[in-house]
Amino acid sequence: MSVMLGVDSVDNYTNILGNKKIGLVTNHSGVNKHLVSTIDCLYKHFNLVKLFAPEHGVRGNSEAGEAVFGYTDARTALPVISLYGKNKTFSEEMLEDIDIIAIDIQDVGSRFYTYLYTMAYAMQACKKYGKTCIVFDRPNPLNANNVEGNMLESSCASFIGLYPIPQRYGLTIGECALLFNNEYGINCDLKIIAMSGYKRDMYFCETALQWVLPSPNIPTIETCLTFNCTCIFEGTNISEGRGTTKPFSFIGAPWLKAEEFAEKMNDKELLGVHFRPHYFSPVFAATKKSFGEAKYKDELCGGVEIHVVDKFSFKPIETALNLLFEIRDNYEQFEFLPPYTEKGRHMIDYNTGSAHIREGTQSLSEALASYKKDSAEFSKIKTKYHLYHS
């Protein structure tokens, strides 16, 4: 039996959606199992009046970190309101002609991913302005069981980590909404349109659904795994592979010795992963200061390609810390990027959820032990919000 997405059963919810004015938070990843846009599904059968665009735009036509501006959707002639750039939250004016905010967007199973917090802001607005929030549930591409990483500290809250959850949180996006609503005090009128045929130990490749890349730098399902591993390098002078054919699967720098580095990493015998020496030249620069605007564009970088040889045993966050500590301890050229706003924190603090890594207050073994403790704690909390069984 194939998985039926939340949006696939939308016709069964006329009691909730009928005769209501609906605003939809979505992008190109919001499709049903037949790859029909959720925009078209709702527009055809219900009173869809407005679209809200997260990072990358409602049709996925914006790069990471690029501001998205309000416009009119060419296909439906509906107004599109940007939720990325200057305004990431909802104003009363945006919602004055709306009864329901519906959300259908594919996350990647990582705390770093901004779509989770666009959803959280929508839920906060629903509470504030007396609206209903509906989330059409989708699979966690990395399965909805495995948890890994540290709990984000409140001082490091940002749009890439708003609540104290670990990097790999092991929940579907609908379950995350339930967690946010109940654990972190949003308390909006929230309804989850659940999937059918889904088991929480499924990786996306086991669902029989087609993968639609949720953003330009997450082209494949495997990228979701490596993104959880290498995204922390955004806060350093190491390229995380943006501007290459395999973003987040390559890391490197012009001064990093590829063969030597790969050998040292493979000697660690980390589970489920192999490091191949690799050379690459990013063909475009990041568009956001926090990523390092011109991080080695057109420069030859030495580094590694991260090959996930067994997704079931691979631990992306443990691998990330091993990579970072190996580079930091052996290359004097390594640096954490400076704060990118006058009053802002370092990007690495937002990525890792604390200042410990940047300040060097934990050894690798201490950090891993701390992360393991946090993961165990969160694993107990999240079970309260499970909608599916293995």
C-alpha positions, 0 to 999 in steps of 0.5 A: 500500500502506498502512502496517501498524503494529507492533501490526498484526502482533502475532499473528505474535509468539506466540514472543515474547509467548506464555506471558509476563506483559505490562505495557503502556505506552500511552495512547489513541494506542496503536491499530492501523490499524483504531483498535482499542486496543492494550490490547484487542489484547493483552488478547484474545490474550495474558496482559496483566496490567498497564497503565502510564500516561504523561503524560495517562493511559492513556485520555488523560483528563489535561491537560498537566502534571497528575499521573496517579494509579494506578487500575483500567482500567474496560474490562479491570479491569487495574491502571493504574500512573502514570508521571507525577507523583510517580513517573516511573520503574519500581520493582522492585515494579511489575515483579515479576509481569511478564516483558515491558514492551511499549510502544505510544504515538505520539510527535510527532517532537520532543525536548520530548515526554515519551513518549520518556523514559517509554520510556527509563525503561522500558528502563532498568528492563528492564535493571535488573530483567532484563525484556524490552522490546518497542516496537511501532513507529509513524511519526514524524509529521514524517517520519524523515529531517529533522533540525534543532536542537542537541544537548541538553547534559547539564546540561540533561537533564530529562523533556523532554530526557534524551539529547543529541538535537536537537529534531527527531530524524528517527527513528521511536520504535522507532529512537529506542529502538535509539539510546537502547539502544546510544548511551547505554548502556541495553543492555536486552533490546530488541526492535522490532516494525517497521512494514511499508509505511513509508518514512522520508520519509513525513509522517503524512498520507501513511501512510493511517493515521488520526491520533489526537491523542496529547495534548490540546494536539496535536490535528492533524498540523500541530500536531506541526510548530508544537509543534517551533517554539513549545514553547520559549515555555513558558519565557517570558512569551509564551503558546504558545497553550495554552487556545486552539483552536490550541495551539502555532500561536498565540503572543502576549502582551497587550503584543505588537503583532500587525500590526507583529510579523507584518510583521517576521516575514514580512519575514524570508522564512523558508521554508514559513511565513506569519505572520498577525496574530492576537488570542486569549484563553486560556480556561484556564491551564496546570496546571504551574508550569514553563509559567507557571500563569496565563499570560494566562488571559482576557486579550486577547493580540496575536500571530501565527498560524503558518501552515505553507504548505509542510511540506517547506521549513518549518524549525520550529527556525530559525523558533522562534529567529527568533521568540524573538530578534525579541521579545526584542530589541524588547519590553522586557516580554519575560522568561524565566520564573524557575526553578520549583524552588529548585534547578532550571534555567530552563524555557527551558534545558530547552526549548532544551537549553542556557543560551546563549539565556537568557544571550545568549551567542550571536547569532541567526546564531551559534545557527543555525550551531551548530544546523546543525553539531549537526544534521549530526553527529546525522544521521550517528549516527542512520543506524546505527539506521534500520529503513526506507528512503525 
